[in-house]
Amino acid sequence: MGIFDFFSKEKKKESLDKGLEKTKDSFFGQLSKAVIGKSTVDVDVLDELEEILVHADVGVETTVKIIDRIEKRVARDKYVNTSELDRILREEIAALLEENKAGDGANFDLPAGIKPYVIMVVGVNGVGKTTTIGKLASQFHKAGKKVVLGAADTFRAAAVDQLIIWGERVGVPVISHGMNTDPASVAYDAVKKGVEIGADVVIIDTAGRLHNKVGLMNELSKIKRVMQKVTEDTPHEVLLVLDGSTGQNALIQAREFTKATDVTALAITKLDGTAKGGVVIGISDEFKIPVKYIGVGEKIEDLQLFDKQQFVESFFSRKK
């Protein structure tokens, strides 16, 4: 690792630590109260822990799973001191993320042998979808990749204009037909442009309306079919963007979109503005879809590749 890689990694860690501050302050503040006067992890402590995890938006199903694992360890070890609770929780959450194939990204590389790599981005309005695409384009561009953007969220003028601004800012081409045009046609032309110029990655923005699942499914299916006329097996990735600050609402949105299309990766944004950072754990566990990116701030570099080990370390690091 070169000196610049080291500083980049340290900067990423600082951003992650800062981005999870509200979650950590809330979580450990409640946990400290739960174990006051207790020497061992008993039923009362576990009940309190269950409430704390749910409050952090880890999700009911995932919380029950974590509590069950801890109960088994307590029963096996007979005596578990409350001072060990941090370590045990850390180990169990790390194990869950490992089982659910959550990300381990080190850099913005793309799979070998696929060019252009086509990413279709889905998610409701307001979650930071278009901004996430702009930040992704910037990160790929900085990594030396040739990028094309497709403004296929044609039902919202602001989305088209915003993506064009991002393209100009980053220095990458944006394929746009304007508002109220056929999204599939935009996606087709974006992939075609990607093939023509030898692009490494094409990122397609899609409509963020939560209309009925059938309508959404038909729209996204049409975009896929039309893109496949240019190159088979596209999109190679369907990235669902979720707003982490909405907690359980993000879980509901994930359920709707996974029913409507084959989501293959997740980006969870706005974790810096919430005490509900536990939603990353719950979503990863419930849907068994890899969390690939997390947003921990406003800056471009604050959209980070999700590294489960670093996330757990940051989540459980307390202020000195």
Residue, then its C-alpha position, 0 to 999 in steps of 0.5 A: m500500500g502506497i502512502f496516498d492509499f494509506f491516507s485515502k483509507e484513513k480519510k474514508k475511515e474518518s468520514l465513516d466514523k463521523g457519518l455514524e456518530k448519531t447512530k453510535d451516540s444513541f445506541f451506546g447511550q441506551l446500551s449503557k443505561a441498560v447495563i447499569g447495576k448489572s453484572t451479567v447478561d440476564v433476561d432483563v438485559l436482553d429485553e432492553l437490548e432487543e428494544i435498543l436494536v429495534h430502535a436503531d432500525v436493525g429490524v424486528e426479524t434481524t433483532v430477534k435473530i441477534i438476540d437468539r444468538i446471544e441467548k445461546r452463547v449465554a446458555r453455553d457459557k453459563y456466565v457472560n459479563t455485561s462488559e463482554l456485551d459489546r464484543i459479543l454484539r460485534e461478533e454476531i453482527a459481523a457474522l450476519l453481514e458475512e453470511n449475507k455477502a455484504g460488500d468488501g469493496a476496496n476500490f471502484d473496479l468493474p468485473a473483468g470481461i464485461k464492457p460496458y458494464v451496465i448499471m440500472v439504478v432504481g429507487v423512489n424520489g427523494v432518496g438521493k438516487t440521482t445524486t448517488i449516480g453522479k457521485l458514482a460517475s465521479q468515483f468511476h471517472k477518477a478511477g480511470k473508467k470511461v462513463v456514460l450516464g442515461a437520464a431515463d427518469t423522464f417523468r421528473a424534469a429536475a431529475v433530467d436536469q440534475l443528471i446533466i449538471w452532474g455529467e458536466r461537473v464530472g466530465v462524462p456524457v449524458i444521454s437525455h431526450g428531455m422530460n416526458t419521453d420514453p425511458a426505454s428509448v433513453a436507456y437504449d441510446a445510452v447503452k448504444k453510446g457506451v458501446e460506440i465509445g468503448a465505455d467501461v460503465v453505463i449508469i441508467d437513472t430510472a423513474g422514482r415513482l412508487h406506483n403499483k408494483v405491476g406498473l413498476m415491473n412493466e416499466l423496468s422490464k421494458i427498459k431491460r428488454v430494450m437495452q438488451k437489443v444493443t447488448e445481451d444480459t443487460p443490465h449487469e447490475v440493478l442497484l436499489v438506492l435507499d434513504g437510511s434516515t427513513g429507517q423502517n420505511a427504507l425496509i418497506q421500499a426494499r420489499e416493494f422494489t425486490k418484488a418488482t425487479d431483480v435487485t442485485a445490489l444496494a446503496i444506502t444513503k444519508l447515514d450521517g443524518t440519522a441515529k438509525g444506521g442499524v438499518v444497514i444491518g437489517i436490510s442486508d439480513e432480510f433481503k440477502i442482497p449485498v450492500k455495495y455503497i453507503g452514503v455518509g456525507e455530502k462530499i463525493e468521496d462520502l459515497q463509499l464502497f461498503d466494507k463490512q469489517q470497517f463498518v462494524e469497527s466504526f459502529f462499535s468504536r466509542k469516543k475516547 
